[in-house]
Amino acid sequence: MNRREQSKGVDGVVNESDSMQNSILIRIDQIVREVRQRMIGEGSCVNDLKEICERILM
């Protein structure tokens, strides 16, 4: 099950104070930025962090 789904309350709102969820999101952000730097270094024209994240998490 998706961690984000697990951290939803009864009303369907995600608990933003969930430390595990926040750690996961921070690490995903770090990885996407590292991938972006490597892609730029290799001459890729992809520069959009959101697009890179979507491709990684497909």
N, C-alpha and C positions, 0 to 999 in steps of 0.2 A: 504494500500500500504506500502511496505517496506520502511523504512526511508532511507536506502542506495540508493534505486532506486530514491527516491525523490530528493536526493542531487546531482544527476548526472547532469552535464551540457549538453549543446547541442551536444558536441563532445563525450559524453558517459563516460567522466572521472568523478570519484567521487570527490566532493569538500571536501578535507581533513580539511578545516578550519571551517566546520560546527560544531558549539559548541554542538548542541544537539546530533549529531552523535557521537562526541568524548565522551560526557558524557555517552551515552548508551554503547559504547565499553568499557569504563573504568569500568562501573558497572558490565557488563557481566564478565569481567576479575576478578573482586573482588569476584563475586558469584562463579565462577568456582574454584577459589583458596580455598574458604571456603568449597565448596562441596568436593574438593580433600582432605582437612584436615580431614573432618568428615569421609570420606570413608577410609582413612588410619587408623583413630582411631577405626573404626569398623572392621578392618582386611581385607578390600577389596584389591585385587591385582591390581586394575586399578590405574595407577599412571600418565598417560599421560593426560595433560591438554586439548589437542586438542580432544582426544577421549571423555573426560568428556563433553566438550562443545558441541560436535556433539550429544551426547546422550540427553543432556538437551534440545537442540533446535530442536529435531526431530519433 
